[in-house]
Amino acid sequence: MQLIESFVNKLELGKPISFKSLTMFPFTGVTGRSIDYLTLDEAHKDGSASVSEVSESGSVPDLRFLNNGDKPVFLLDGEELLGAKQNRILNLSILVPGNSEIDIPVSCVEQGRWSYNSDYFRSSDRSYFSKGRAKKARMVSNSLSGGMAARSDQGEVWRDVAEKAAAFSVNSDSDAMSDVFEAERGRVDEFVESIHHVPGQAGALFAIDGDVAGFDAFDKPSTLRKLLPKLVRSYALDALEGHHQRPSIIGVDTINEFLKILSSGDINCSPSVGMGDDYRFKGDAIAGGALINDGDVIHLCAFPLKPEADERHRNFRSGMTRASYRRREH
């Protein structure tokens, strides 16, 4: 799609920042001229927004978002919400209009609880771990392409959370993803302290153990700066699960090939539950999508699928030769 291709082509690659087996490649070059909005944390802090169950009895795949402020509120794909009857994550990125009330699609990441511990949700300082985000993105895309709502396979999400807990030997009374993150908070926060944003950065590609793990880019550097710690925690948990503790650098050709596949692939489009439209990647090489409002890419996220899913994925595996780092040439 031309809008996404144009957005990606404007991005300029900076020098990588690494900690242990996780490397972030920063991208600059975005002007940040789109609509003014608040992040979820900002809206919660100023009291202009609240998130609750849709009713007293609740509904696992839906929550109620009330925006009493004049500005739209941006919700990040995979962002975690804590409280009410059970913890949830956002199924995709949403821009909630000002002075509105909408139902938002979510997935549960706390299988063992279905009882109130608070009336309203609070936002957490993390998003869903990146491997789970990748699988969820593919599920949501498949659901939307079938003419349904932005749903995940809830059973698969619960299995992924259970496997992550087992990988870190975490016992959780309610099978909550939050307990895994809290158990590893000290080690995870070391990544946050070491991997920081650079001036003008609006995007980030993350690599773990020499493989591309995922890519997030926003319409303005200020959004990336505010949300980067949540994203770093997401990738850090997967990095800690790996066997290597030293960065395994990938080459510029690898990154450019990933971005080429991202920007030139087939895309499905559907109206967003909030403002704008959702564009979802088709095919077997990449999962993810973009939230586009009034011609502006508000958020784009993309994850490589497993190598066996598509032969093209082999082009950005870690076997490629290292290359010196430079800004992408257009």
C-alpha positions as CSV (number, residue, x, y, z in Angstrom):
1,M,0.0,0.0,0.0
2,Q,1.4,3.3,-1.1
3,L,0.9,5.2,2.2
4,I,2.8,2.5,4.2
5,E,5.6,2.2,1.5
6,S,6.0,6.0,1.6
7,F,6.1,6.1,5.4
8,V,8.8,3.3,5.5
9,N,10.9,4.9,2.8
10,K,11.2,8.1,4.8
11,L,12.7,6.3,7.8
12,E,16.4,6.6,8.4
13,L,18.4,3.9,10.2
14,G,20.7,4.9,13.0
15,K,23.3,3.1,15.0
16,P,22.2,0.1,17.0
17,I,22.0,-0.1,20.8
18,S,22.5,-3.5,22.4
19,F,22.2,-5.1,25.8
20,K,22.9,-8.8,26.1
21,S,21.1,-10.6,23.3
22,L,18.7,-7.7,22.5
23,T,19.5,-5.1,19.9
24,M,17.4,-2.0,19.0
25,F,17.9,-0.3,15.6
26,P,16.5,3.2,15.9
27,F,14.7,5.0,13.0
28,T,14.4,8.7,12.6
29,G,13.0,10.8,9.7
30,V,9.3,11.2,10.7
31,T,8.0,14.8,10.8
32,G,5.3,14.3,13.4
33,R,2.7,16.5,11.9
34,S,-0.4,14.3,12.5
35,I,-3.3,14.6,14.9
36,D,-2.6,15.6,18.5
37,Y,-3.5,12.8,21.0
38,L,-2.7,11.4,24.5
39,T,-1.2,8.0,25.3
40,L,-3.2,5.8,27.6
41,D,-0.9,6.6,30.5
42,E,-1.3,10.3,30.0
43,A,-5.1,10.0,29.8
44,H,-5.2,8.0,33.0
45,K,-2.9,10.5,34.8
46,D,-5.1,13.5,34.0
47,G,-8.3,11.6,34.7
48,S,-9.8,12.1,31.2
49,A,-10.2,8.4,30.4
50,S,-11.2,5.2,32.1
51,V,-11.4,1.5,31.2
52,S,-13.9,-0.9,32.6
53,E,-15.7,-4.2,32.0
54,V,-18.5,-3.8,29.4
55,S,-21.1,-4.8,32.1
56,E,-21.3,-6.1,35.7
57,S,-21.0,-9.7,34.3
58,G,-18.2,-8.7,31.9
59,S,-17.1,-10.1,28.5
60,V,-13.6,-11.6,28.1
61,P,-12.9,-10.2,24.6
62,D,-14.3,-6.7,25.1
63,L,-13.7,-3.7,27.4
64,R,-15.4,-0.3,27.7
65,F,-13.3,2.8,27.1
66,L,-14.6,6.1,28.1
67,N,-12.8,9.2,26.9
68,N,-14.1,12.4,28.6
69,G,-11.3,14.5,27.2
70,D,-11.3,16.6,24.0
71,K,-8.2,14.9,22.6
72,P,-8.1,11.4,21.2
73,V,-6.4,8.7,23.2
74,F,-3.9,6.3,21.5
75,L,-3.9,2.7,22.7
76,L,-0.9,0.5,21.8
77,D,-1.2,-3.0,20.3
78,G,-0.4,-5.4,23.1
79,E,-0.6,-2.8,25.9
80,E,-1.5,-4.5,29.2
81,L,-4.5,-3.4,31.3
82,L,-4.6,-4.6,35.0
83,G,-7.6,-5.0,37.3
84,A,-11.4,-5.5,37.1
85,K,-12.3,-9.1,36.5
86,Q,-9.0,-10.2,34.8
87,N,-6.0,-8.6,33.1
88,R,-6.2,-8.0,29.4
89,I,-4.0,-6.8,26.5
90,L,-5.1,-4.7,23.5
91,N,-5.6,-6.8,20.3
92,L,-4.5,-3.9,18.1
93,S,-3.7,-0.2,18.2
94,I,-6.7,2.1,18.5
95,L,-7.2,5.9,18.4
96,V,-10.2,6.6,20.6
97,P,-12.0,9.9,19.6
98,G,-12.4,12.7,22.2
99,N,-15.6,12.8,24.2
100,S,-16.7,9.3,23.3
101,E,-17.4,5.8,24.7
102,I,-16.4,2.7,22.7
103,D,-15.9,-1.0,23.2
104,I,-12.3,-2.2,22.5
105,P,-11.2,-5.7,21.5
106,V,-8.8,-7.4,24.0
107,S,-7.4,-10.8,25.0
108,C,-7.2,-12.2,28.5
109,V,-3.7,-12.8,30.0
110,E,-4.9,-14.0,33.4
111,Q,-6.8,-17.3,32.9
112,G,-7.3,-18.2,36.6
113,R,-9.3,-15.2,37.7
114,W,-12.8,-14.0,36.9
115,S,-13.7,-11.7,39.8
116,Y,-13.4,-8.0,40.5
117,N,-10.3,-6.7,42.3
118,S,-11.1,-3.1,41.2
119,D,-13.9,-1.3,39.4
120,Y,-11.6,0.1,36.7
121,F,-8.4,-1.0,34.9
122,R,-5.1,0.7,35.3
123,S,-2.4,0.7,32.6
124,S,0.8,-1.2,33.2
125,D,4.4,-0.3,32.2
126,R,4.7,-3.1,29.6
127,S,3.1,-4.7,26.6
128,Y,2.6,-8.3,25.7
129,F,5.9,-10.2,25.1
130,S,6.9,-9.9,21.5
131,K,6.5,-13.6,20.4
132,G,3.0,-13.5,21.7
133,R,2.3,-10.1,20.0
134,A,3.4,-11.7,16.7
135,K,1.1,-14.7,17.0
136,K,-1.8,-12.5,18.2
137,A,-1.3,-10.1,15.3
138,R,-1.7,-13.0,12.8
139,M,-4.8,-14.2,14.6
140,V,-6.4,-10.7,14.6
141,S,-5.6,-10.3,10.9
142,N,-7.2,-13.6,10.0
143,S,-10.3,-12.7,12.0
144,L,-10.6,-9.3,10.3
145,S,-10.1,-10.8,6.9
146,G,-13.0,-13.2,7.5
147,G,-15.3,-10.2,8.2
148,M,-15.3,-10.7,11.9
149,A,-14.2,-8.5,14.8
150,A,-10.6,-8.1,15.8
151,R,-10.4,-11.3,17.8
152,S,-7.5,-13.6,18.8
153,D,-7.6,-17.3,19.6
154,Q,-8.1,-16.9,23.4
155,G,-7.0,-20.5,24.1
156,E,-3.8,-20.0,22.2
157,V,-3.1,-16.8,24.1
158,W,-3.5,-18.6,27.4
159,R,-1.2,-21.4,26.2
160,D,1.4,-18.9,25.3
161,V,1.2,-17.3,28.7
162,A,1.4,-20.7,30.4
163,E,4.5,-21.6,28.3
164,K,6.2,-18.3,29.2
165,A,5.5,-18.9,32.9
166,A,6.9,-22.4,32.7
167,A,10.0,-21.2,30.9
168,F,10.8,-18.9,33.8
169,S,9.6,-21.3,36.5
170,V,7.0,-18.9,37.7
171,N,4.0,-20.1,39.6
172,S,1.0,-17.8,39.4
173,D,-2.2,-18.4,41.4
174,S,-4.2,-16.8,38.6
175,D,-2.0,-17.8,35.6
176,A,-1.3,-14.1,35.0
177,M,1.3,-12.8,32.6
178,S,1.9,-9.9,35.0
179,D,3.4,-12.4,37.5
180,V,6.0,-13.5,35.0
181,F,7.0,-9.9,34.3
182,E,7.1,-9.1,38.0
183,A,9.2,-12.1,38.8
184,E,11.7,-11.0,36.2
185,R,11.4,-7.2,36.8
186,G,14.9,-6.7,38.0
187,R,16.5,-8.3,34.9
188,V,13.9,-6.8,32.5
189,D,14.4,-3.3,33.8
190,E,18.2,-3.6,33.1
191,F,17.2,-3.7,29.4
192,V,15.1,-0.5,29.8
193,E,18.0,1.3,31.5
194,S,20.4,0.3,28.7
195,I,18.2,0.7,25.6
196,H,17.1,4.3,25.3
197,H,15.6,6.4,22.6
198,V,17.8,8.7,20.4
199,P,16.8,12.3,19.4
200,G,14.2,12.3,16.7
201,Q,13.5,8.5,16.9
202,A,10.1,7.5,15.8
203,G,10.7,3.8,15.1
204,A,12.5,0.8,16.4
205,L,13.4,-2.6,15.0
206,F,14.4,-5.2,17.5
207,A,16.6,-8.2,17.0
208,I,17.1,-11.1,19.4
209,D,20.0,-13.6,19.1
210,G,20.6,-12.3,15.6
211,D,17.1,-12.6,14.3
212,V,14.6,-9.8,13.5
213,A,12.0,-10.0,16.3
214,G,9.7,-7.1,15.5
215,F,9.3,-3.5,14.3
216,D,7.3,-0.6,15.7
217,A,7.1,2.9,14.2
218,F,4.9,5.9,15.1
219,D,3.7,9.1,13.5
220,K,5.9,11.2,15.8
221,P,9.0,10.9,17.9
222,S,7.2,11.9,21.1
223,T,5.0,8.8,21.0
224,L,8.0,6.5,20.6
225,R,9.8,8.2,23.5
226,K,6.8,7.7,25.8
227,L,6.1,4.1,24.8
228,L,9.6,2.7,24.2
229,P,10.0,1.4,27.8
230,K,6.8,-0.7,27.3
231,L,8.2,-2.1,24.1
232,V,11.6,-2.8,25.4
233,R,10.1,-4.8,28.3
234,S,8.1,-6.8,25.7
235,Y,11.2,-7.8,23.8
236,A,13.4,-8.2,26.9
237,L,11.3,-11.0,28.3
238,D,11.8,-13.0,25.1
239,A,15.5,-12.1,25.0
240,L,15.9,-13.4,28.6
241,E,14.4,-16.7,27.5
242,G,17.1,-17.2,24.9
243,H,20.4,-19.0,25.4
244,H,22.8,-16.2,24.4
245,Q,23.6,-13.2,26.5
246,R,25.7,-11.3,24.0
247,P,24.3,-9.3,21.1
248,S,24.4,-11.0,17.7
249,I,24.3,-8.1,15.2
250,I,22.4,-8.4,12.0
251,G,23.4,-6.6,8.8
252,V,21.8,-3.6,7.1
253,D,20.8,-5.8,4.1
254,T,18.8,-8.0,6.5
255,I,16.9,-5.0,7.9
256,N,16.3,-3.5,4.4
257,E,15.0,-6.8,3.2
258,F,12.5,-7.0,6.1
259,L,11.3,-3.5,5.5
260,K,11.0,-4.2,1.7
261,I,8.7,-7.2,2.4
262,L,6.8,-5.2,4.9
263,S,6.1,-2.2,2.6
264,S,5.5,-4.2,-0.6
265,G,3.2,-7.0,0.6
266,D,-0.5,-7.4,0.2
267,I,-2.8,-5.7,2.7
268,N,-6.4,-5.9,3.9
269,C,-8.2,-2.8,5.1
270,S,-11.1,-2.5,7.5
271,P,-12.6,0.4,9.5
272,S,-11.0,0.8,12.9
273,V,-13.1,0.5,16.1
274,G,-12.0,4.0,16.8
275,M,-10.7,6.6,14.4
276,G,-9.2,5.8,11.0
277,D,-8.7,2.4,9.4
278,D,-6.8,-0.8,10.2
279,Y,-4.5,-2.1,7.5
280,R,-3.4,-5.7,8.1
281,F,-0.5,-7.6,6.4
282,K,-1.5,-10.7,4.4
283,G,0.7,-13.6,3.5
284,D,3.0,-15.9,5.4
285,A,6.1,-13.8,5.8
286,I,5.0,-11.0,8.1
287,A,2.2,-10.4,10.7
288,G,1.0,-7.1,11.9
289,G,-0.6,-4.0,10.6
290,A,-1.0,-0.2,10.6
291,L,-3.4,2.2,12.1
292,I,-3.9,5.0,9.5
293,N,-6.0,8.1,10.2
294,D,-6.6,10.9,7.6
295,G,-3.6,9.7,5.5
296,D,-1.2,9.5,8.5
297,V,0.4,6.3,9.7
298,I,-0.3,6.6,13.5
299,H,1.3,3.2,14.3
300,L,2.8,0.4,12.3
301,C,3.9,-2.9,13.8
302,A,5.3,-5.9,12.0
303,F,6.7,-9.3,13.1
304,P,8.5,-12.0,11.0
305,L,6.7,-15.3,11.0
306,K,8.5,-18.6,11.4
307,P,10.9,-19.5,8.7
308,E,8.9,-22.5,7.5
309,A,5.9,-20.2,6.9
310,D,7.5,-18.5,3.8
311,E,10.6,-19.0,1.8
312,R,11.2,-15.3,1.7
313,H,11.7,-15.3,5.5
314,R,15.1,-16.9,4.9
315,N,16.3,-13.6,3.5
316,F,16.3,-12.0,6.9
317,R,17.6,-14.8,9.0
318,S,20.8,-14.4,11.0
319,G,23.0,-16.3,8.6
320,M,23.5,-13.2,6.5
321,T,26.9,-11.5,6.6
322,R,27.4,-8.5,8.9
323,A,27.4,-5.1,7.2
324,S,28.6,-1.7,8.4
325,Y,25.8,0.5,9.8
326,R,24.7,3.5,7.9
327,R,21.6,5.5,7.2
328,R,19.4,3.8,4.5
329,E,19.8,5.2,1.1
330,H,16.7,6.1,-0.8
